[in-house]
Amino acid sequence: MDFKPTLVQAKGKWYVCVTVPVELRQSFKGQKQIKRSTGTSDKKLAEKRLIQKANEILNELEGALAENHPYFKAGQKIIDLTSEKKHGFSADQLLKKSTSLEAMRDIMERASYAKSLDWMGEGDPETAIGIAHMQERMEKALEDFEEQADLFFSTNKIEGFRLSDNPLISEVLEQWLDNPSVSRTKTINTYASHVKRFIKFGGDQTVDAVTKVEANHYVQHLVKFGLAHSTLETAVAAMRGLLNFAEERGYVEFNSFAGLRLKGKGKPPRKRVPFTQKQLTRLFQLPMKQRDRLCLQILACTGMRLDEVALLTFDDIKIDEDTGIRFFDLTDEAKLLKNDEASRRKVPIPDKLKLPTGQGRLFNYPKDVDGKSQNAASKALLRQIRLVRSSSDQNLVVHSLRHTYKDMLRDAGVPKDLQDFLLGHAASSVGESYGQGYSLKSKKEAIDRLDLSFL
């Protein structure tokens, strides 16, 4: 609100004069200006009284502003519908910096109270009908209130002033990206995208204005939008990470995205199906680039992750001095794909797998911004897999080879904990994590039981 009080002289007296904003003139019977006498003809004395008189006028304007504000009107409607409930916050407190959030919560609680009334349990039919009609009106009133609250907090201003001195979500995002707690560029970009998605949903409000109620509403919005459960988890993790950063900086007192219940929400993950023996045989009979064939062979007979294979170098192919066993060395910390000890392992190479010799990388699949090759490799290999799957096997993908290998280990009677060591899975119990784990010799003996005739 453009508030510029001035002193004007009329009939020997000095007056404080303020122009009424056009949108508020109806509340002042069309008046274009409000004047308040300073009660003196002495200009210096009038100047001393200007602030007091100007504040009186400002209070009148703010009162009129509140009464005309759609957020005020929406809140007042809920208050009117629950007039029998003990008085809490007034609707005009929705627009005040010091009480806005508390007033919003109070009015939302009023609406919840009204919706919870059991009109069917009323003995008096007239009372029951009255409650039912009130609840119908409350549904519309609450919908309007939530819409106006979103609009109000999206601008996050009361006529040009923020609700708090804390930074906006977009400003915290910039700070967070300058000091990211994650290292992968793809993850950083994904998190930034999800934070911007929240801003689009709830507006670029100050970071301390994000409530638990709004966080849960956002989750419900994403579920209705049709997001998969895993994407939902990422979206919440992005906001949780941002607010963790804000909490560390002292911008918020608590993280409203911490502890949200996501179990059972969002679309369930697609269930990958394993290859049949017939499909595996057909796959390796197809004409294809030698690069792709070798990559598929390693995936099929080791159960390694795609990026573990796609990033292999010739230096990763080693021979154990004591046993003479060939193995892929995945112990280099710089190449670990997952931040856990289970991924750091030595994978025995089956005798049937023939490997070339050379220098540098084993495969020339392009790397992305994070130095990963799984996307390029997956795209190339999926072309071959599509040729052996039927129209009903759309869940048969490159990762299905890892599932197939797991089944092969089970069928060969390989113990569960040894399966985990071979696949790079974390131990499923505390006892399994004790000691150094299985020796390379034990692992090699286990994979020698597998039927790799499809190669």
N, C-alpha and C positions, 0 to 999 in steps of 0.2 A: 504494500500500500504506500503510495507516494504521499508522505506526511511532511508538509513544510509549513509550519505555523509562521505567520507574519504579524507585525504590528501595524495597525491602521488607525488613523485619527478621525473621529467623527464627533461633531458638536463639542469640541474641546476635550473629549476623553479618548484614551487609548484603548483599543480593542485587540484581542488576539483573534486572528482570522485564519480559518482553515477551509480549503476547498473540499467539498464532499465528493468522493469518487462517484462516477456516473452510476455504477451498479448498486450504490447504496442510497441514492437520492429518494427512491420510493419510500424508504423507511423514515425519511425526514420531510415527508410531504412535498417532495420536489425541490427542496432547498438546495441551492448550488454551493452555499457557504454557511459555515457556522461561526458565529461571533460570540466572544465572551468578554465582558468588560473587565478591565484591570482595576477599575474604580479610581483611576487617577489621571490627571492631566500632565503629570510629570513623566517625561519619557524614560528617564533613567530608572525611576521606580517601576514603571511599566515593564521595562526590560527584565527587572528582577522577578516580576510576577509572571512573566511569559511562560516559563516552564510549568508552573503549577496549573495555569489555565489551559495550556496546551495538553497536559496529561488528562485533564477533565474531558476535553473534547475527544482525545484519543480513546478513552474508555467508552465514550458513547459510540464512536465509530466501530470499535472492536465488538461491542455488544450487537450493533446492527449487522456487522459482518458475520458474526456467529449465527444470528437468526436467519440470514440469507444463504448461509453455506450449505450445500447439499449434504455434506457429512454430518453437520449439526442436525439437520432435519431428519436424516435417516436414523441417527442415534436417538433423537427425541421421540420418534415414532415407537421405538422399542420400549423406551421408558414409559410412555403413555399406555402401552399395552400391558405393562406390568406395574401399574400404579399401586397395587396392593403390596408389592414387595418393599421391604425396608429401603429407605432412600440411600443411595450410594453417591456416585459421581453424577454431576449434571452434564447435559449434552455440550454446553459451551466449553467444558474442560477438555473436550476432545481436541480443541484447537489451541490449547495452551501448552507451551513447551514443557512445563514442570509436571503436568498431569495427563498428557495425551495418551501415553501407553497404558497407564493405570485405568483411565476412563474407558478406553477401548475394551480392556479385559473385563471391567465391571459390566459393561453393556452386553458383552458376549455371554457373560454368566447369567444375566437377566434373561436373555433369549433361551439359553439352555434350560433354565428353571421353567420357563413357560412351556417349552416343548416336552418337558418331563412330566407335566401334570397329567394324571390319569382321569380323563373325563368319563371313561366307561365305568369307573368305580364310584361315580357320584350317584347318590340315591335320588337326588332331585333332578328330573329330566330337564327342567329349564336351566339349571346350573350346568349340567352336562353339555347341553347344546351351546351355551355361552362359552364354555371352555373350548369346545371343538371349533367354534367360529373364530375365537381369539387365536388359536393355534394355526388356523389357516392364514389369518392375516400376518401372524408372526413369521411364517415361512417366507412370505413375500418381503416383509420388513427386514428380516435377517439377510436375505439375498441382496437386497438393496444396500444394506449397511456394509456388508462385506465388499461389495463392489465399490462403494464410496471410500471405504477404508483403504482399499488397494490404490485407488486414484490419489487419495490424499498422501499416502506414504510414498507413492511413486515419485511425486514431486518433492516430498519430504520438506516442505516449507510451510510456514505460516506467514503468508504475504511477504515473502522474501527472506525469512529467517529460518535456518535449520532448527530442527527440534533439539539438537544437541551440538556441541562443539566438536564432536568426534567426526572422523572422515567418513565419506561415503563408501559404499561397498566397492565401487569402481576404483576409488583412490587406494583402498587397502589392497585390492587386487594388483595394482601396479607395484606397490611396495613388496607384496608377497612374491611376485614374479622376479623381482630384483634379488630376492633372497629365498629362492625356492628350497623346500625341504625334500624335493625329489630331483633326481638327476636326469632322467630321460626326457628329451625334448618332446617326444610324443605324449608322454604323461602330462607334462606341463601344459602343452597346448590343449589336451583333452580337459584338464581341470579348469583352465581359463575359459574354455567354451561352455562348460557347465555352470560356472559362476555367472557368466554373461546370460545364460539361459534363466538363471534365478532372477537376475536383475530385470529381465524382460517380463517375468511373472509378477514379481512383487515391487518393482521399481528400484531406482538407485537411491535407496534410503541410507541414512547413517547406519554404520555397521552395528551399533548398539540397539537399534530399533528392531532387529530381527528377533522375533519371539519364537518360543517353542510351538505355539499355536500355528504361526505362519509356516514354520518348518514342516509340521505335519500336513498342513494344507498343501504345501508344495509337493510333498510325497504323493498325496492323493491325486493331485493334478497330473503328475508324471505317470501314475498308474493308469489313470483314465486315458492318457495320451498313448498308452500301449507300449511303454518301454519294457524291455526285458529285465529280469531281476538283476542280472549282472550290471546292466547299464544304470539301473536305479541305484545300486550300491556305489557305483563310480560317481554318480551325480551327488549323492549325499557325502561321499568321501571328499569331494572337491570343496563343498561348502564347509564341511567339518575342518578340513585343513586350513581354509582361509580364516575361520573363526578361531582356530587354535593359535594362529599367527596373531590375530587381533587381540586375543586374550593375553598373549605374551607381551604385546605392546601396551597393554593397559587400556585398550579401546572398549573392551567389553568385560563384564564381571563373570560371565559364564558362557559356555558354548551351547547355543540353542539347538545345534544339529548333532550334539553328542547323545548317544543312547537311544536314537530313534529305532523303533521296531520295524524291521523290513522283512522279517520272516514270512514267507508265503505271499509276498507282494510282488507285482510285476509278472511278466510272462516267464514261465519256467524255461530253463536252458534247453536247447535242442539236444536230444540224446544221440550221441555218435554211435553208429553201428559198426561192428568189426567186419573185416573181409571174410568171405568164405574161402576155403581152400581152392575152389574152382576159380573164384575171382582173382585170387593172388596169382594163380598159374597163368590166367589170361593176361593179367597186367604185365607180367614180365616176358610174355611172348609178343607184346606189341612192339612195332618199330618206333624208336624214339632216340633222342640225342643221348650219347653215351653219358653225358653229364647228368641228365635226369634219371637215367637207368641206375647209375651208381648211387645217386642220392636216395632213390626209392629202395634200393637193396639194403643200404645201411639202415634206413628207417625200419625196414621190415624185419631185419635180423638182429637189431640191437635194442629197439624200443626207445631210442633217443628222441629228444624233442627236435622239432624241425630246425629251429634256429641253432641248436647245438651242432647239428649236422651241416647246415648251410654255411656255418662260419669255420668249419674245420680247416686246419692248415696241415701241410705234410709233416710239420714238426710235431703235430699232435698224435701222429701214428708212432707208437713206441713199442719196444720189445723189452719185457722184463728180464733182467740179467740172470736171476736165479732160476726161473722156470722156462724162459724162452717163449712165453706167451705174448702174442701181439695184443695191444690194447689202445683204445682212444683215451688220451689223457685230458680229462676235463677238470683238472685241479687248478688251473690258472685262474686266480681270483679276478683278473681283468676281463675274463671271458664268461664269468658266471652269469647265467640268465636270471636266476632267482637268488634272492638274498637269504640263502640258507645253506647249511653244511651238507644237506642231503644231495644237492646238485653237484657238489664237488666230489667227483668220483673217477674211478678208472673202469672203463667199459671194455670187457674182453671182446676180441674180434673172432667170429666163427672162422674155422679153417676154410669153409666153403666160399667165403667172401674174398674175392681177388681185388687187390688195391693197386692203383698205379703208383709210380714214383715221380717225384718232382720237387718244386720249391714253391713257397708262397701258399696261397689258398687252394684247397682241394676243388672248390667250386667258384664259378665267377658270377653268381647271382648278385645283382646290385644291392648295395647297402642303403638304408634309409638315413634320415637325419640323426638317428640314435645309433647308427652303426650296425643295425640289425638287417638280416636278409630274409627273414621268414615270409614277408609279404610277397617279395619277388619270387622266391622259391615255391611258395604255395600256389601262386598263379600259374607257374610253369607246370608243376606236377599235377595240378587239378585237371589240366587238359587231358592227361592220360587216364586219370581215374574216372572221368566222365565216360570214357569209352567202355568201361567194364561194369558200370552200374546201370541198373534199370531205372525207369521213371519213378519207381516207388522207393528207390534207395538214395534220396537226396541228402540224407544225413551221412552218407559214405563219403568221407573227405580224407585229406592227407593225414589228419590227426587220428583217423580210424586205424592206421597202421600201428600206432602205439597201443590202442585198445586190443588189437589183434595179437600183438606181442604179449600183452598181459594174459590173454586167454591161453596162448601157447605155453606160457610158464605154468599156469594153473594145471593145464592138461598133462604137463610133464611131471607134475608132482613137486614142483619147486616150492620150498617153504615160503610163507607169506613175507617174513622179514627179509629173506634173500631177494624176493621179487622187488621189494621196496629199494634195496640197495642197487639193484640193476637198473631200475627205472628212475632213480634219483628222487624217490618219495621220502618224505620225513617219516621217522619211525612212528608206528601207531601206538606204541606204549613206552613208558619210561624205561622198562627193562631192556627193550630192543635198542635203546640209544646208548647202553653201557658198552665199553670196550671200543676196539678199532673197527669192529664189523667183520664181515666175511673177507677172506683172503682172495687175491686175484685167481688163485688156483681153484678155489671153491666155486667162484663165479663161472670160470671157464668150464668146469665139470657140469655145472647146471645148464649152461646154454648148449653143451654138446648133446643134451637129451632132446633138443628141439628138432622138429621135422622141418627142415629148410629145403625140401625137395622142389619147392616152387621156384627157387632161384635158377 
